[in-house]
Amino acid sequence: MQREKDSDLPAFQDALDYLYNFVNYEQKMTDRYAPEKMDPSRPGRLLAQLGNPHADFPSIHIAGTKGKGSVAAMCAACLRSAGLSVGLYTSPHLREIRERIRVLTPEDADGRIPHADFAALVERLKEAASQEGRLTWFELVTAVAFMHFAEQEVDAAVVEVGLGGRLDATNVLTPLVSVITSLSLDHTGLLGDTVAAIAAEKGGIIKPGVPVVSASQEEEAMETLEEIALELRAPLVAVGREWQYEGRALNGTQEVTVTATPAGAPFPAPSTFRLALTGDHQRENAVVALAALHEVHGAFPTLDADAMRQGLATVQWPGRLQILHRGPDTPMILLDGAHNADSAAKLAHSLSELYEYDRLWLVLGVTAEKNIPGILEPLLPLANGVFATQANHPRASAPAVLRRHARSLGYQVHVRRDVDAAVTAAWEAAGPSDLICVTGSLFVVGDLLNSWDSLKSVLLKREG
């Protein structure tokens, strides 16, 4: 990993200040996805002024409600294990913006963009940005990512959609494969209030003649994706249909066995893969990643079954069933960015099946536009105590709102002003064999990760 210089930080901060002059719909969600605000031709015009850097590398493009970040990380890890230089563009970030833009290489598993490179690329795009009105923060950051990947001459890029798909800034790509992960109701005010409507927005990344890989979907969502793919003559395969698998827990981790594949897969069926990421849902995500890699492996001769095994066994994706702390005579702290009803249900299943503990304490913070009762319903019955809080983020719901929803469901929660205070309260209430789960939003998870080094020393001193 390239060593950073303190002298690079002022220019980096100047670049951030410039970017934050542009409207940031991650900070203010209202009407973010409206066509009049998200002009789908605008990112292409900006990139054309910059020399179309997104055309300089092959890509895998991933949309979905849940799992798209995990699938992106898995695909990138497998490509890296094949000896390739891999651009990885994801959102949101947990701790700092450079997490979004990475170039993974066999020598560097982190690969985040250096401060100096980020600042230099922002300086380069200023002139082009001045020629294009109403640009958004995300459109500019996406341009920085694509410029960086082109400049670094990556062998491939794995690109996660920011929101939706059809109108997203990343949809300028014509990838080697389009991927649709699990779809469920989320951002319904922006994307639609049925899974079919959401599938139509996510399916907007499908390109003429480009293969499509889908996770298993509800019937109406799959029908919508199939209609789009048929119209565009884009061959579509689905996990649970052409791709079939079985999974099992194994010594604190898990493995997945692919039992059926389409013709020409880079490994025979059955084939078994060990997974670094925990949670039953990661089994399907892993097979979605394998199916996507099958579609592109002809372009990358070193991307064989061994590289895929190594990638899935070593991939890291923080904030998703991440054990932050486990020590003798202290509670375990688990982080998970579950942020909608479906992901909360999956977290509740994992809490019931994967971990051993005496009592569960929840630290919950949710963003305001979410289905708060849908998040609370599967989690509250599992907990001995709940501490409602909020992330340091403008879209965070007030803890009192969470308390009101909890009361309507028949539960009492304690309110704390911020994430550190909530974790401290949970730590003081918990015993050494208990589990503290911090969840409800990736912003809450990010706040704790940013403060953990100092907070941990305070908590452990109290134990002493």
N, C-alpha and C positions, 0 to 999 in steps of 0.2 A: 504494500500500500504506500502511495506517495506521501512523504512527510509534509505536513502543512506548516506554513510560516505565519507567525503572528502579524507580519507586515501585510499579509494578504487580506486580513480581516476588515480593515476600513473600506476597501474597494468592494468587498463582498456585502458589507452592510449598506453601502451606497446603492448597490444593485437591488438589494431587497427593498430599500426605501422607494426606489423608482418603480418596482413592480407593484408595490402596495398602493401606488397612486391610481391603479386601475381597479375597476370594480371586481370584487372577489365574491362570487356567489357561494363559495364554501363558507364564508363568514356570514353572508346574508342570503338565505336560500330563496326568499320570496320571488316567484316568477322566473327563477333561474333558467328553467328549461323551456320557456316560451319561445316560439320560433322567431318572434321579432327581436328577442334579445340574443338568441344563439344562432345567428346567421351561419348556416353550414358552409357557405362559400367563403366566409371571412378568413378562417385559418389557412385555407388553400392560397388565398391571395397574399397573405402575409408570408407564407413559406415560399411562394414563387419569387418574391422579392429577395429572399435569402438564398436562392439557388436550388430550391426544392430538396433540402437535405433528407427528407423522409423517403425520397426515391433512391437513396444511395445504399440502402441495406434491406435485406429480406426481413420479414417480420411475422410474428404471431400476434393476432389482435384478439383481446379477450373482453367480453361483456358478461353481465349477469347480476343477479341480486346478491347472492351469497357465493363465496368461494373463488371469486375471480382473482383476488390477490394471492390466495394460496396456490391456485393453479398456475398463475404467472410465476410465482417463486419456484414452484416445482419444475416448470418447463425450463426456466433460466438455469436452475441448478443442474439439470440433466445436460443441457447444452454446454455448460461450463465443464462438466465432468468429461465431455467428449473432446476437451481441449480447445474449445472455441472461446472467442471474445464475445461477450453477450451484453447488449444493452438491456436494461430493465427499468421500465417506467411505470410507477405505481402511485396510488394516492388513497387516502391522505397519508401524511407522514405522522409518526408518533412523537418524535423529539425535535427534529429539525429538517428543514426543507430539502437538504441534499440527499436525504434518504430516498426521495422520489426518483432521482436520476442516478443510475449506477451503471458502471461497466464492469461486469464480472469477468475475471480471467482465471486461468488455472493457478496463477500466483496470488490472486487477490479475491477473496470471497466477499469482501465488503463492497469495494468499488465505487463508493459514492463520489460524486463529482467534486473535484478540489475547489476550494474557495476561489482561487485565482481564475480557474477556468470558467466557473459560474459567472464571475464578475466580467470577464472578458467577453463572454458570449452575450450577456445582457447589453454591454456597450455596443456590440456589433448589431444587435437587432433594433436599437433605438431609432435609427434613421428609417428603417422599414416600417416600424410601428407608427412613426409620425405621419406616414402616408395613408394609414388605414384607421378610420374612425371607429370608436366604440369597442375597441378591443377589450377583452377581459383578462384578468390575472391568469386564469388557467390556460387560456390560449397562448399567452406569452411564455409561461413556464413549459408548456408542451413544445413550443418552438425551440426553447433552450435545450430541452431534452433531445430533440431530433437533430439539432445542430451539433450537439456534443457527440451523439452516436456516429454521425457522419464524419466528424473531425477525427474521432478515435478509430475510424474504419472498422467498426464492429462486424463480426461475421454474421450476426443476427441480432434482432431486437425483439423482446417480449414486451408488449404494450397493453396495459390495463386501461379500459375506458374509465373516464372520471365519473360520469353519470349518464344513464340511459344508453345511448349508442348512436342513434340516427343523427342527432344534432351535436354530438360531442366533438371537441376539438381534435381528438385522435382519429376521427373517422376519415381523415385525408388519406390514410394508409390503404394500399392494395396489398394485403398480406398473402403469405403462402397458405394460411388457414385462418378461418374465423372461428372463434370458440364462444359458445354460450353456456355459462355455468348455471347452477340451479336458480330458477326464477320463483319469486314469491312477492307478496304485496309489500311494497316499500316505496316511499316518495310518491304516494298515490295522488297527491295534489298536483304533481308535476308530470308523472308518467302514465296515469290512468288508474282506475280503481278496480280493474279486473286483470287476471294474469294474462289474458289474451291481449289486452291493451299494452301491458308491460312488455310482453313478448314482441309486439310489433315495434316498440321503441328499441329494445335490445337487438332485435333482428335487423335493425337498420344498419348494422355493421356488415351484413352479408353482401358480398360483391359478386358480380356476374362471373360465373365459372370457377369461383374460388371455393375449395372444399370447406364444409362446415362440420364442426364437432359440437354436439350438444350433450349436456348432462341429461339424466332422466327428468322429465317434466310432467306437470299435470296435463291432462289430455288436451284442453283448449289451448294451452301454451304451445304444446308440440304441434298441434294442427296449424297454428299461426306461423311458426317457424318453417314448417314444411311447405306452406303456401308461398312464403317469401322465397325459399330456396328453389322451389320448382319454377317460379316465375323467372328467377335469375339464372336458372340452369346451374345451380351450385349444388354439387352432390353432398348430401347430408347423412351423417352417421350418428348414432346415439348410444350412449352408455345405457345398458339395460336391454339393448336390442342387438345391434351388431357387436357391441362390446359388452361382455358379461363377466362378472367377478364374484368372488367370495372373500370375506375378510374375517380376521380373528385377532383378538388381543393376545399379546405375547410378551411376558416378562417386563411389564411397564411400558411397552411400546406396542406396535401392531404390525400386521402384514396383510397384504392383499394378494390374492391369487387370481390372475386373469384366466378365465375358463373358456372364453370364446373371443375370437378376433376376426376382422375381415381378412380377406386374402392379402398376402404380401406383408404382413406385420413383421417387424424386426425381431420377433421372438415367437417361439411356438406356444400354443395353448395346450395344457396349462403352464403358466409361468408365475413364480411367486416373487414379490418385491417387499422388502422391509421398509416401513415408513418412519421417518423421523418425527412427523407431526402426529399428534394424538387427537382422538375424537373420531367417532364412527363416520362422520361426514367427510373426513379427510380421505377415507377409502374411495369414495366416489370421485372426489377431487383428483386423487392420484390416477384413477383410470381415465378421467377426462384429459389429464395431462399426457398420459401415455398415448391416448388416441390422437391428440393433437400432434405429438412428436412423430407418430406413425405417418401422418400426412406430410411431414416435412423431411423425414429422415433420408429420402432420396437426394436431397440437396446437400446433405452433410454426411459424408461417408464414415466419419468417426463416431456418429451418433448410433451406437449399437446398444444391445440389451445390457451390457456391462455398464455403459455410461448412464443408462436410465436407472439401473439399480443403485449405482453410487449416488446419483443425484437425489433420488427419493429418500435414500437412507441418511443423507447428510444435510438436506435443505433446512434452512432456518427461516422462520417467519414470526417475528416477535408480536406479542399482544394477542395471540390466539392460543388459548389454553397454555399459556406460558407460566411455568413455575418461577416466580421471582425470588422467593426465599423459602428455604427448607433447612432447618438446623435443629440441633438437639435442644430439647426443652423449650422450644418456641413454636408458635403456630406456623403453619405453612401459608404462604400468600400466593394465590393463583390469579393471573390476569387473563381476561377474555373480552374482546371488543364487541360482544353480542349487542346489536343495536336495532333489531327489529323482532317481531314476534317469533318468526321462524328460527332465527339464530338463538333467541332466548330459550326456545324449546329444546334446541340441540344442546345448548349449554346445560340445561337442567338434566337432560339425559346423561351427559358426560359426568356431571357432579354425582349422579346417583350410581353410575356404573364403573367409573374409572378410578375413583379416589377413596381412600379409607380415612375416616376422621370421626371424632366424637360429635362435634357440633359444627354447624356451618354459620358463618357470619358474612353477610353481604354488604359491600360498599357499592352503592348504585348512583350513577349519574346518567341522565338521558338527554338527548337533544330535543328541542321543543317541538319539532314538527313530527316526531315519531308517534307511533301507536303505543302510548305509555302503558295502558292497561294490558295490552297484548304482550309487552315485555315483562310486566310484573307477575302476571298470572301463573306462568310455569315456575317462577323462581321463588316467590315468597313462601309457598308451602314448605320448601326445603329448609328454610333458614330458622335458626334460633333467635337471630337478631338482625336488623337491617338498619344501615346508616345511609340516609339519603343525602346527596351532596351535589355539587355541580363543577364541571370543568371550567377552567379559565378560557372560555370561548363564548363569543356573542350569541351563539345559537343554543347555549345550554339552558335547559329548563330549570326553574328555581326549585330547590329542594322542597319547599312548601307545596308545590304542585305535585311532586311525587308522593308526599305524605297524604295529600287529599285523595289521590287515586288509590293509594294503599288502603286508606280507611274505607273507601267505597267497596273494596274487595274483602274487608273484614280483618285487616292487618294493621298493626301499629309500627311505625318506623321512627327512628331518631334522626333529627336534622343536624347536619354539620356544615359549616360555611364553605369548606373547600376539601379537596381530596385528601390532603395531608391530615387534616383534623379528623376526617372520617376514618381513615386507616388507623390513626392513633387510637381513636375510641374503640374500634373493633379489636385492635391488639390488646388493649387493656381489659376488654371483656372476655377475650378468648383464653382458652387453656392451651397447654403445650401440644395437645393432640387434636386441636381444632384446625379448621380450614377457613381462611379469609379469602373470599372471592371478590375481586374488584372488576366491575363490569358495567354494561349499559351503553358504552360509547368508547370509541377509540380515542376520543379526546380526553376522557377520564384516565384511560390507560396511559396515554402520553404524559399527562400531568404527573402521574406517580413515577413513571420512568425518569422524568427529568429531575425529580426531587429525591429519588430513592437513596442515593449515596449519603446525603446528609440526614434524611429521615431514618434510615436504617441505623446509623450510629446512635441516634437519640433513643430509638426503641430498644436497642440492645443494651444500652447503658441502664435503662430502667429495669431490664431483666436482671442485670448484675447487682 
